[in-house]
Amino acid sequence: QVQLVESGGGLVQAGDSLRLSCAASGRFLASHIFAWFRQAPGKELEFVAGTWWSRDIRNYADSLKDRFTISRDNDNNTMYLQIDSLKPEDTAVYYCAADRISAVGYFIHRTSGEYDYWGQGTQVTVSS
């Protein structure tokens, strides 16, 4: 079982930067892949970025990789999402999620249904 708690969201202006945090707890964190998703009003859940907990492997949504950076602090069991040059279209609830690695050759999934654990989300609102 993994518990995830996001923080760091808020109301910001276009062009600002923001760093979201996801505090993870539970057993065998190293056996999971962690990711950020977001859901804008009236839209479906969208993959933003993912990372292995135990390896230096990251993956980004193609349209977001220039402004978004995923990182983690294994000592403090925290994952981060740095967002630069925020745009109004970045307005969404941002969720962190964990996917239990269940096979050799596992990879970072971009489909929300593959993830086993979710946080409650943190709202990011970008004003123009």
Salt bridges, closest charged atoms under 4 A:
GLU46 OE1 - ARG38 NE 2.74
ASP56 OD1 - ARG58 NH1 2.53
ASP62 OD1 - ARG110 NH2 3.95
ASP90 OD1 - ARG38 NH1 2.94
ASP90 OD2 - ARG67 NH1 2.79
ASP99 OD2 - HIS109 ND1 3.06
